[in-house]
Amino acid sequence: MNILFPYMARWRSANWTRYHALFTEFAKLGHKIYVIEPPSLKSPETNFIDLDVSVHENIKIITLENPPLWNFSLPYSKVIKKGIYILKLSKIIENLVEKYNIDILFIYNLPHYILAKKLKGKVKIVFDIADDLPEMLVHELPLAKTFIKKIANTYMHRIEEISDLVITVSEGLKKKTIKDSFIIPNGVDLSLLDKRKAIQKKEKVVGFVGSFEYFVDFDLIFYLIENLKYVKFMLVGGGRLFTRVKDIVISRKYSNVTLTGAVKHEDICNYLNKFDIALLPFVKSELTDNACPIKLFEYALFQIPIVSRDLKEVKIIGKDFVNFYKNKKEALNLLLDILNNPERYKEKTLYGLDAISEKYNWRSISKEYLKLIRNI
């Protein structure tokens, strides 16, 4: 099977997504993936922080060169440049389909409507909904929120109607679709177990791995840092808020905080091995309630006690092994209890490991995904 994937970010970037995991598994099974990516861009977003990331031989990266205005500073730059990139790609998309004998167009974002409409009937179209796209667009375009959300929902549904297969990552997102859809959650690579090891250290470590973006509750993180100054906090990742977070850490003279910056996904294990507690500190919203965080599964695989905001989808998946809070005080009390009574939480982490290993691993998930694709 030949799959064309018009990615809206750099493939070899700091942001390891579900698509990297899925397509790597597809590639291992002999399928060919043709990833179209935009050119490099000076941006603090993890999507555009280029790293030396390894790529399977069955994944071919094709860079779309010289979209107009690409290196200019523009208002609402993220949204506008996505549109510019897709418009240019739409002019050559049919040639790419013919050149690489494409069977499947795999899309995941609102601007992809242009490509889907152009290729309808020429290839099969898979629409993978990994995030609440209207909610994300409202954040990027905060003016006229009601109008923007209405337009976004309209195009979401149009893409669904055009698509031959609609997949969502969570129950909450499935409920928002107007067409029959299937849930394929995120997961974890079980081979990471080979990198799990005990590390001797003097201090307790509370860790977070993820993008430094608007959906992360850094106010909560700073509250925990202030109240647990004898504990080391390790914040792993980069993003648009990284400089702001770094400035606060420096100005407040937090000596118990380590900021790693963007790291390759294959190196994440080096940090997870050091964690005594892992945070999923998201701001509660419609967007995060419907999210299925990849880090949830990686934390569980490493048998780290997880402290998470009470998000709907995370509660569905992790109700038996994740520790939930509703406010700052509850989060602090949870951390204190885990730090003081680690044995009390071992059974939960073992249950989490079993649950993740059995149901939420990328190998099994990818095979389930391919069955659905074959049906169309």
C-alpha positions in Angstrom: 0.0 0.0 0.0 1.3 3.5 -0.9 0.2 6.3 1.5 0.5 10.0 0.9 0.7 12.1 4.1 0.7 15.9 3.7 2.3 16.7 7.0 2.0 20.3 8.2 5.2 20.3 10.2 8.8 19.0 9.8 9.0 15.3 10.0 12.4 15.1 11.7 11.3 17.6 14.4 11.2 17.6 18.2 7.5 16.8 18.1 7.0 13.0 18.0 3.3 12.4 17.1 1.0 9.5 16.6 1.7 9.7 12.9 5.4 9.0 13.5 4.5 6.0 15.5 1.7 4.7 13.2 3.7 5.2 10.0 6.8 3.6 11.4 4.8 0.5 12.2 3.1 0.6 8.7 6.6 0.9 7.2 7.9 -2.1 9.2 5.0 -4.1 7.6 6.2 -3.2 4.1 3.9 -0.3 3.3 5.3 2.8 1.6 4.7 6.2 3.2 5.3 9.4 1.3 5.5 12.3 3.7 5.2 15.8 2.2 6.7 18.5 4.6 7.1 22.2 4.5 10.5 23.8 4.3 12.3 24.7 7.6 11.1 27.7 9.5 12.5 29.8 12.3 10.0 29.0 15.0 10.0 28.0 18.7 7.3 25.5 18.0 8.5 21.9 18.5 7.0 21.1 15.1 9.7 23.2 13.5 12.7 22.4 15.8 14.7 20.1 13.5 16.6 17.3 15.1 18.6 14.3 13.8 15.7 11.9 13.9 16.1 8.4 12.3 13.5 7.5 9.7 12.5 4.0 8.4 13.6 3.2 4.9 10.0 2.8 3.7 9.2 6.4 4.7 10.2 8.9 2.0 10.4 12.6 3.0 9.6 15.1 0.3 10.1 18.8 1.1 7.8 21.3 -0.6 10.2 24.1 -1.5 9.6 27.9 -1.4 6.0 28.5 -0.4 5.3 32.2 -0.9 5.9 34.5 2.2 7.3 31.5 4.1 10.1 33.3 5.9 8.1 36.6 6.5 6.7 37.5 9.9 2.9 37.6 9.5 0.0 38.1 11.9 -1.5 34.8 13.0 1.5 33.3 11.3 0.8 29.7 12.2 -2.6 29.5 10.6 -1.7 31.6 7.6 1.4 29.7 6.7 -0.4 26.4 7.0 -2.9 27.7 4.4 -0.1 29.0 2.1 1.7 25.6 2.3 -1.5 23.6 1.5 -2.4 25.9 -1.4 0.9 25.4 -3.0 0.8 21.7 -2.4 -2.7 21.5 -4.0 -1.1 22.5 -7.3 1.1 19.5 -7.5 -0.8 16.9 -5.4 -2.2 15.1 -8.4 1.2 14.7 -9.9 2.5 13.2 -6.7 -0.4 10.8 -6.6 0.5 9.6 -10.1 4.2 9.6 -9.6 4.1 7.5 -6.4 1.1 5.4 -7.4 -0.7 6.5 -4.2 -3.6 4.4 -2.8 -4.4 6.4 0.3 -4.5 10.1 1.1 -4.0 10.4 4.9 -5.2 13.7 6.3 -5.6 15.2 9.8 -6.2 18.9 9.7 -8.7 21.5 8.4 -6.7 22.9 5.5 -6.5 19.4 4.1 -10.0 19.9 2.9 -8.6 21.5 -0.3 -6.5 18.4 -1.0 -9.3 15.9 -0.1 -11.8 17.7 -2.4 -9.3 17.7 -5.3 -8.5 13.9 -4.9 -12.0 12.6 -4.1 -12.6 9.6 -6.3 -9.0 9.3 -7.3 -7.6 7.8 -4.1 -9.2 6.6 -0.9 -9.2 9.3 1.9 -8.5 8.6 5.5 -9.3 11.4 7.9 -7.6 11.0 11.3 -8.9 13.3 14.0 -6.3 13.4 16.8 -7.2 16.7 18.3 -10.3 19.0 18.7 -9.4 21.0 15.6 -12.1 23.7 16.0 -11.0 24.4 19.6 -7.4 24.6 18.5 -8.3 27.1 15.7 -10.2 29.3 18.2 -7.0 29.5 20.3 -4.9 30.5 17.3 -7.5 33.0 16.0 -9.0 34.4 19.2 -11.0 37.1 17.4 -14.7 36.4 16.7 -14.4 33.0 18.4 -18.0 32.0 17.8 -17.8 32.6 14.1 -14.4 30.9 13.8 -15.6 27.8 15.6 -18.7 27.6 13.4 -16.6 27.8 10.3 -14.2 25.2 11.6 -17.0 22.8 12.5 -18.4 23.3 9.0 -15.2 22.3 7.3 -14.6 19.4 9.8 -17.9 17.9 8.7 -17.2 18.6 5.0 -13.9 16.6 5.3 -15.8 13.8 7.0 -18.3 13.6 4.2 -15.5 13.5 1.6 -13.5 10.9 3.5 -13.8 7.1 3.0 -12.7 6.4 6.6 -12.9 8.6 9.7 -10.8 7.8 12.7 -10.8 9.6 16.1 -8.4 9.3 19.0 -11.0 9.5 21.8 -14.6 8.9 22.7 -15.2 12.7 23.1 -14.0 13.4 19.5 -16.0 10.5 18.1 -19.2 12.0 19.6 -18.5 15.2 17.6 -18.4 13.5 14.2 -21.4 13.4 11.9 -20.3 10.3 10.0 -19.7 6.8 11.3 -16.2 6.8 12.8 -13.9 4.5 14.7 -11.7 5.1 17.8 -8.1 4.3 17.4 -6.3 5.6 20.5 -2.7 6.5 21.0 -0.2 4.1 22.5 3.4 3.3 23.2 6.3 1.3 21.7 6.8 -1.7 23.9 10.5 -1.9 22.8 11.0 1.1 25.1 10.9 -1.5 28.0 14.4 -2.5 26.9 15.6 1.0 27.9 14.0 1.0 31.3 16.5 0.8 34.1 16.9 1.9 37.8 19.1 5.0 38.3 20.6 5.8 41.6 20.1 9.4 42.6 20.2 11.5 45.7 17.0 13.6 45.3 13.4 12.8 44.3 12.4 13.9 40.8 9.0 15.1 39.6 9.0 15.2 35.8 7.0 16.5 32.9 7.6 15.6 29.2 5.8 17.5 26.5 5.4 20.7 24.4 5.6 24.0 26.2 2.3 25.2 24.8 -0.9 27.0 26.0 -2.6 23.8 27.1 0.0 23.1 29.8 -0.8 24.5 33.2 2.6 26.1 34.1 0.9 28.1 36.9 0.3 24.8 38.6 3.9 23.6 37.9 5.3 26.8 39.5 3.0 26.3 42.5 4.4 22.8 43.0 8.0 24.0 42.6 7.4 26.7 45.2 6.0 24.3 47.7 8.4 21.4 47.1 11.8 23.1 47.1 13.5 20.0 48.3 12.3 18.1 45.2 13.9 18.3 41.8 11.6 19.2 38.9 12.7 18.1 35.5 10.8 19.7 32.6 11.6 18.0 29.3 10.7 19.6 26.0 10.4 22.9 24.1 7.8 25.0 22.5 6.4 28.6 22.2 6.3 29.0 26.0 9.8 27.7 26.6 11.5 31.1 26.8 8.8 32.5 29.1 9.1 29.5 31.4 12.9 29.7 31.4 12.8 33.4 32.2 10.5 32.7 35.2 12.8 29.9 36.5 15.8 32.3 36.3 14.0 35.4 37.8 12.7 33.4 40.7 16.0 31.6 41.2 14.5 28.1 41.2 17.6 26.0 41.9 15.5 22.8 41.9 14.4 23.0 38.3 16.1 21.5 35.2 15.0 22.6 31.7 16.3 20.3 29.0 14.9 22.0 25.9 13.7 20.0 22.9 15.0 16.4 22.8 14.7 13.5 20.4 11.9 11.1 21.2 14.4 8.2 21.3 16.2 10.0 24.1 13.1 10.5 26.3 13.8 7.2 28.1 17.0 8.8 29.7 14.7 11.2 31.6 11.8 8.9 32.3 14.2 6.6 34.1 14.9 9.4 36.6 11.3 10.3 37.4 9.7 9.3 40.7 6.4 11.1 39.7 5.2 12.1 36.2 2.9 15.0 35.6 0.1 15.5 33.1 -0.5 19.1 34.1 -3.0 20.2 31.4 -5.3 23.2 31.7 -8.8 21.7 31.8 -10.8 22.6 28.7 -12.9 21.1 25.9 -9.6 20.6 24.0 -7.8 18.7 26.7 -10.8 16.8 27.9 -10.9 15.1 24.5 -7.2 14.6 24.2 -5.4 11.2 24.4 -1.9 12.1 25.5 0.9 9.9 24.3 2.9 10.6 27.4 0.2 8.9 29.5 1.2 5.6 28.0 4.9 6.2 28.1 4.7 7.2 31.8 2.7 4.0 32.5 5.1 1.8 30.6 7.9 3.0 32.9 5.8 2.3 36.0 5.9 5.9 37.1 3.1 7.1 39.4 1.1 9.6 37.2 -0.5 12.7 38.6 -3.0 14.2 36.1 -5.7 16.8 35.9 -9.2 15.2 35.9 -9.6 15.1 32.1 -12.4 13.0 30.6 -10.5 10.8 28.2 -7.5 10.3 30.6 -10.1 9.2 33.2 -11.6 6.7 30.8 -8.2 5.1 30.0 -6.5 5.5 33.3 -9.2 5.4 35.9 -7.5 2.4 37.7 -3.9 3.6 37.6 -3.7 7.4 37.2 -4.0 9.8 40.2 -6.3 12.7 39.5 -6.6 16.2 40.9 -9.0 19.0 40.4 -7.1 21.9 41.8 -3.6 23.0 42.9 -4.0 21.9 46.5 -5.1 18.4 45.5 -2.2 18.1 43.2 0.3 19.1 45.9 -1.3 16.7 48.4 -1.0 13.9 45.9 2.7 14.6 45.2 3.4 14.7 48.9 1.6 11.4 49.5 3.4 9.6 46.7 6.8 11.0 47.8 6.2 10.0 51.4 4.4 6.6 50.7 5.8 5.3 47.4 5.0 1.6 48.2 1.3 2.5 48.4 1.3 3.4 44.7 3.3 0.4 43.3 0.2 -1.7 42.7 -1.3 1.1 40.6 1.8 1.4 38.5 1.9 -2.4 37.9 -1.7 -2.3 36.8 -1.0 0.5 34.5 1.9 -1.4 32.9 -0.3 -4.4 32.3 -3.1 -2.4 30.8 -0.9 -0.4 28.5 1.1 -3.4 27.4 -2.0 -5.4 26.5 -4.2 -2.8 24.8 -2.3 0.4 24.1 0.8 -0.6 22.1 1.6 0.8 18.7 2.1 -2.6 17.0 -1.4 -3.8 17.9 -2.9 -0.4 17.2 -1.3 -0.2 13.8 -2.6 -3.6 12.8 -6.1 -2.7 13.8 -5.8 0.6 11.8 -4.6 -1.3 8.7 -7.6 -3.6 8.9 -10.0 -0.6 8.8 -8.0 0.8 5.8 -8.2 -2.5 3.9 -12.0 -2.5 4.4 -12.3 0.6 2.2 
